[in-house]
């Protein structure tokens, strides 16, 4: 069975290999592992459907990280200040979290920034 990372699959879908289309190269690569292919295609579809929100989430993550740096705070400090679990803070600063309005408010309020 061929195992492939999600990132590698994304790279392949954005490149053309030996004159074969990206999609054809991707499908050939994962054809021997249907479970991996289905999982990757599901993730790609979700990312495509949620691209606008993911872009906003990434911008929020960048603002939060910049402000943490400028205030000399750690993610752990932010978790304590905002009463958001550190695991959730880690998801938020990766830029791929589905952030709630309550979390946006808490982060904005505790860091004194506009999100």
Buried (B, 14 or more C-beta within 10 A) or exposed (E): EEEBEEEEBBEBBEEEEEEEEBEEBBBEBBEEBEEBBEBBBEEBEEEEEEEEEBEBBBEBBEBBBEBBEEEEBEBEBBBEBBEBEBEBBEBBBEBBBEBEEEBBEBBBEBBEBEB
